Amino acid sequence: MLFRNCKQALLSLAIVGLLGTAAVSVDAQTRERSERSSKGKKQENLYPNATREEPKAKGAAKLQSKLQKLIDIYNKDDYAATRTQADELAANPAATDYDKAVAAQLASQAAYNLDDMPGTIAYLKQAIQLNALDNNGHYQLMYMLAGLQLQEDQLADGIATLDRYFAETKSQKPEELALKGQALYQQEKYAEAIPVLKQAIESSPEPKDNWQQLLMASYAEAGQAGEAIQMAEKIAAKSPGDKKAQMNLASVYLQADKYDQAAAILEKLRTSGQMTDEKEYRQLYTTYANMDGKEKEVIAVINDGMQKGVLKPDQQTYLALAQSYYYSDQIPPAIEAWQKAAPLSKDGETYLNLAKVLWQEDRIPEAKQAAKSALEKGIKKPEEAKKIIALP
């Protein structure tokens, strides 16, 4: 499928963003507790449209010193100790739901910094289930949970968490909509991803490039080739020097069987020296191979790629080169390419093809030797090789 690299790129960016938010949430709660007593300030309400009524849960008075100690340990980046202290606090019979929720919140951050994703997810679920944090902390953790579930390929759970998040917060933030679009794309629900990604892009003053690429991929995967092409052309025209945008446009053209347009873009990248990857060279010569009368172009691309050391001189490359030479009536170089491809083949079929061409060219001794090599490596129709070997 197209643009699979977009998937992980978008998810990585989303996770980085939401983890930063979660860390701020912990600090904000700490600051709020001290500011309430000194200045009476309140933190900003990040979810003014939330349907959830903020709980009035409080911490146990006699555990406040333990809770403060836990916060201090976390702020010193002692993550192993944070988890230990958090577990102990949560198990204390005197702990309220609020105490337990804050402990689980801090433990989730500690577990994440220790690269324990299952532990992080478990702590996040605990904090959310306790339903004791304010809306800011509660929903930031819910959003973080959704992102990590998606990262860990828990797609159904991630979607369910996001659906709950949007239902309760009524959030319309572009970056959050983009994450939902990403999640739907991961589940191969392309038609559902399209309107969500469109909303994210249209509501953002500066939509990220990978959102647009993901929408373009969703169009392509959903069979909406026209929309995919239109969007790809718009992005490529906006950034003519962006190789990635040009490659994406070529891929969309190829998916729509528009080989001429795809080849023109790829060829321009090659001749301008921007084509530096083996996969790109292979994509270009296979594109030409799917077009009538483009054998010379296939030959030029392959020879250029091998001379630059970008294309590996493997069986696939030599076979494509041999066939292109052959069908453009350049028999000697075709034979030479087949001779290089045959030893690299997993069976004897390439040797058999070489034997047939040598026979046609009346190079009988060479044809017989190639036929013998074909039998040694194994072929589907050994009688064909034996027929050549039996030649006078």
C-alpha positions in Angstrom: 0.0 0.0 0.0 1.1 3.6 -0.6 2.8 5.9 1.8 3.2 3.5 4.7 6.1 5.6 5.9 3.6 8.4 6.6 1.9 6.3 9.2 4.9 5.9 11.5 6.1 9.4 10.9 2.7 11.0 12.0 2.4 8.7 14.9 5.9 9.5 16.2 5.2 13.2 16.0 1.9 12.8 17.8 3.4 10.7 20.6 6.1 13.3 21.2 3.6 16.0 21.4 1.2 14.3 23.8 3.9 13.1 26.1 5.1 16.7 26.5 1.5 17.6 27.4 1.2 14.9 29.9 4.4 15.9 31.6 3.2 19.5 31.8 0.0 18.2 33.4 1.9 16.8 36.3 3.8 20.0 36.8 0.7 22.1 36.5 -1.1 20.2 39.3 2.0 20.6 41.5 2.1 24.3 40.8 -1.6 24.6 41.3 -1.5 23.2 44.8 1.1 25.7 45.9 -0.4 28.7 44.1 -3.8 28.1 45.6 -2.5 28.7 49.0 -0.2 31.7 48.1 -1.9 33.6 45.3 -5.3 31.9 44.7 -4.5 31.3 41.0 -6.1 28.5 39.0 -4.7 26.8 36.0 -6.2 27.3 32.5 -9.2 25.1 31.7 -8.1 23.2 28.6 -11.4 21.5 28.1 -14.2 24.2 28.5 -16.7 22.1 26.6 -16.1 18.8 28.4 -19.3 17.0 29.5 -17.5 15.5 32.6 -18.2 17.4 35.8 -14.9 17.8 37.6 -14.7 15.7 40.8 -14.2 17.3 44.2 -11.9 14.5 45.3 -9.2 15.4 47.7 -6.1 13.8 49.1 -5.9 12.3 52.6 -4.5 14.9 54.9 -2.2 12.5 56.7 -0.7 11.4 53.3 0.1 14.8 52.0 3.8 14.5 53.0 4.0 11.2 51.2 2.4 12.6 48.1 4.7 15.6 48.1 7.7 13.2 48.6 6.5 11.3 45.5 6.3 14.4 43.5 9.7 15.5 44.6 11.2 12.1 43.6 9.6 12.3 40.2 10.9 15.9 39.6 14.4 14.6 40.3 14.0 12.1 37.4 14.4 9.1 39.7 11.9 7.0 37.8 12.5 3.6 39.4 12.0 5.1 42.8 8.9 7.0 41.6 7.2 3.8 40.6 8.1 2.2 43.9 6.8 5.1 45.9 3.7 5.4 43.7 2.8 1.7 44.2 3.3 2.0 47.9 1.1 5.1 48.1 -1.7 3.6 46.0 -1.7 0.5 48.3 -2.0 2.6 51.5 -5.4 1.9 53.1 -5.7 5.6 53.9 -5.2 6.7 50.3 -8.2 8.4 48.6 -9.0 7.9 44.9 -7.3 11.3 44.3 -4.1 10.1 46.0 -4.2 6.9 43.9 -4.9 8.8 40.7 -1.9 11.2 41.2 0.3 8.2 42.1 -0.8 6.4 38.9 -0.3 9.5 36.8 3.3 10.0 38.1 4.0 6.3 37.8 2.9 6.3 34.1 5.4 9.0 33.3 8.1 7.1 35.1 7.3 3.9 33.3 7.4 5.7 30.0 10.8 7.1 30.7 11.9 3.6 31.6 10.7 2.3 28.2 8.0 0.1 29.8 5.1 0.6 27.5 2.8 -2.1 29.0 3.4 -0.6 32.4 2.8 2.9 31.1 -0.5 1.9 29.6 -1.6 0.0 32.8 -0.9 3.0 35.0 -2.7 5.4 32.6 -5.8 3.1 32.7 -5.7 3.1 36.5 -5.5 6.9 36.7 -8.4 7.3 34.3 -10.5 4.7 35.9 -10.2 6.3 39.3 -11.9 9.3 37.8 -10.5 11.6 40.5 -8.2 14.1 38.6 -9.3 17.4 37.3 -10.4 17.6 33.6 -7.0 18.8 32.4 -5.1 15.9 34.0 -7.8 13.3 33.3 -8.2 14.1 29.6 -4.5 14.7 28.9 -3.9 11.2 30.2 -6.7 9.8 28.2 -5.2 11.3 25.0 -1.8 10.0 25.9 -3.3 6.5 26.5 -4.9 6.6 23.0 -1.6 7.5 21.4 0.4 4.8 23.1 -2.2 2.2 22.3 -1.9 3.1 18.7 1.9 3.0 18.9 1.7 -0.5 20.4 -0.6 -1.6 17.6 -3.6 -1.9 19.9 -5.7 -0.3 17.2 -9.2 -1.2 18.4 -8.4 0.0 21.9 -6.8 3.2 20.7 -9.8 4.0 18.5 -12.1 3.3 21.4 -10.1 5.6 23.7 -10.1 8.4 21.1 -13.8 8.1 20.5 -14.4 8.4 24.2 -12.0 11.4 24.4 -13.7 13.3 21.6 -17.2 12.4 22.9 -16.5 13.7 26.4 -14.2 16.7 25.6 -15.9 17.9 22.4 -12.4 18.8 21.3 -11.8 20.1 17.7 -8.1 20.6 18.0 -6.4 19.9 14.6 -3.6 17.9 16.0 -6.0 15.6 17.9 -8.2 15.2 14.9 -5.1 14.3 12.9 -4.3 11.5 15.4 -7.7 10.1 15.0 -7.4 10.2 11.2 -4.0 8.4 11.6 -5.7 5.8 13.8 -8.4 5.2 11.2 -5.8 4.9 8.5 -3.9 2.3 10.6 -7.1 0.3 10.8 -7.5 0.6 7.0 -10.7 2.5 7.4 -9.7 4.9 4.7 -13.1 6.3 3.9 -13.6 7.2 7.5 -10.1 8.7 7.8 -10.7 11.2 5.0 -13.3 13.5 6.5 -11.4 13.6 9.9 -8.1 14.4 8.2 -9.8 17.0 6.0 -11.2 18.7 9.1 -7.8 18.7 10.8 -6.2 20.3 7.8 -8.9 22.9 7.1 -9.1 23.9 10.8 -5.4 24.4 11.2 -3.7 27.7 10.2 -0.5 25.7 9.5 -1.4 22.0 8.8 1.5 19.7 8.9 2.8 18.2 5.7 2.4 14.7 7.0 -1.3 15.3 7.6 -1.7 16.2 3.9 0.4 13.2 2.9 -1.8 10.9 5.0 -5.0 12.4 3.5 -3.5 11.9 0.0 -2.7 8.2 0.9 -6.2 7.7 2.3 -7.7 9.0 -1.0 -5.5 6.6 -2.9 -6.2 3.6 -0.7 -10.0 4.4 -0.8 -9.9 4.2 -4.6 -10.5 7.9 -5.0 -7.6 8.3 -7.4 -8.8 11.7 -8.8 -8.8 13.3 -5.4 -5.4 11.8 -4.5 -3.9 13.0 -7.7 -5.4 16.5 -7.3 -4.0 16.8 -3.8 -0.6 15.3 -4.8 -0.3 17.7 -7.7 -1.1 20.7 -5.4 1.5 19.7 -2.9 4.2 19.0 -5.5 3.5 22.3 -7.3 3.8 24.2 -4.0 7.2 22.5 -3.3 8.8 21.8 -6.7 12.2 21.2 -5.0 10.8 18.8 -2.4 11.9 15.3 -3.6 9.5 13.6 -1.2 6.5 15.5 -2.6 7.6 14.6 -6.2 8.0 11.0 -5.3 4.6 10.9 -3.7 3.0 12.4 -6.8 4.8 9.8 -8.9 3.4 7.0 -6.7 -0.1 8.4 -7.0 0.2 8.5 -10.8 1.4 4.9 -10.8 -1.5 3.7 -8.6 -3.8 5.3 -11.2 -1.8 3.6 -14.1 -0.7 7.0 -15.4 2.8 5.7 -16.3 3.7 8.6 -18.6 3.2 11.2 -15.9 5.0 9.1 -13.3 7.9 8.4 -15.6 8.3 12.1 -16.4 8.6 13.1 -12.7 11.0 10.2 -11.9 13.1 10.9 -15.0 13.4 14.6 -14.0 14.6 13.5 -10.5 17.2 11.2 -12.1 18.6 13.7 -14.6 18.8 16.4 -12.0 20.9 14.1 -9.7 18.2 13.8 -7.0 17.7 10.1 -7.5 20.1 8.5 -5.0 18.2 5.4 -3.7 18.1 2.0 -5.3 14.4 1.7 -4.9 13.9 4.9 -6.8 15.9 3.6 -9.7 14.0 0.3 -9.7 10.7 2.2 -9.7 11.8 4.2 -12.7 13.0 1.4 -14.8 10.0 -0.8 -13.9 7.7 2.1 -14.8 9.4 2.3 -18.3 9.1 -1.5 -18.6 5.3 -1.2 -18.2 5.2 1.2 -21.1 5.3 0.2 -24.8 8.4 1.0 -26.7 10.5 2.2 -23.7 13.2 -0.4 -23.8 15.9 2.1 -24.5 14.9 4.1 -21.5 15.0 1.0 -19.3 18.5 0.3 -20.6 19.6 3.9 -19.9 18.3 3.9 -16.4 19.8 0.6 -15.4 23.2 1.3 -16.8 23.2 4.8 -15.2 22.2 3.3 -11.8 24.9 0.5 -12.0 27.6 2.9 -13.1 26.8 5.2 -10.1 26.8 2.2 -7.8 23.2 2.8 -6.8 21.7 -0.2 -8.5 23.0 -3.5 -7.4 24.2 -5.8 -10.2 21.8 -8.6 -9.2 19.6 -11.1 -11.0 16.6 -8.8 -11.2 18.6 -5.9 -12.7 20.5 -8.0 -15.2 17.2 -9.8 -16.3 15.4 -6.5 -16.9 18.4 -5.3 -18.8 18.6 -8.5 -20.9 14.9 -8.4 -21.8 15.1 -4.7 -22.8 18.1 -5.3 -25.0 16.5 -8.3 -26.6 13.2 -6.5 -27.4 15.0 -3.6 -28.9 16.9 -6.0 -31.2 20.2 -5.6 -29.4 21.0 -9.3 -29.2 24.7 -9.4 -28.2 24.3 -7.2 -25.1 21.1 -9.1 -24.3 23.1 -12.3 -24.3 25.8 -10.7 -22.1 23.2 -9.6 -19.6 21.5 -13.0 -19.5 24.9 -14.6 -19.0 25.4 -12.4 -15.9 21.8 -13.0 -14.6 21.7 -16.8 -15.0 24.3 -17.7 -12.3 22.5 -15.4 -9.9 19.1 -17.1 -10.5 17.6 -19.4 -7.9 16.7 -22.0 -10.6 17.7 -22.8 -14.2 15.0 -20.9 -16.1 17.3 -18.0 -16.9 19.9 -20.4 -18.2 17.2 -22.0 -20.4 16.2 -18.6 -21.8 19.8 -17.9 -22.5 20.2 -21.3 -24.3 17.2 -20.6 -26.5 18.6 -17.2 -27.6 22.1 -18.6 -28.2 20.4 -21.3 -30.3 18.5 -18.7 -32.3 21.8 -16.9 -32.9 23.4 -20.2 -34.1 25.8 -20.2 -31.2 25.2 -23.9 -30.7 28.1 -24.9 -28.4 27.3 -22.1 -26.0 23.6 -23.0 -26.2 24.3 -26.6 -25.3 26.4 -25.5 -22.3 23.7 -23.1 -21.1 21.1 -25.9 -21.4 23.2 -28.2 -19.3 23.5 -25.5 -16.6 19.7 -25.1 -16.8 19.3 -28.8 -16.0 21.8 -28.7 -13.2 19.9 -25.8 -11.5 16.5 -27.3 -12.2 13.8 -26.2 -14.6 10.1 -26.9 -15.1 10.4 -28.4 -18.6 13.7 -30.3 -18.8 12.8 -31.7 -22.2 13.4 -28.2 -23.7 16.9 -28.2 -22.4 17.5 -31.8 -23.6 16.3 -30.9 -27.0 19.0 -28.2 -27.3 21.7 -30.5 -25.9 20.8 -33.0 -28.6 21.4 -30.6 -31.4 24.0 -31.8 -34.0 
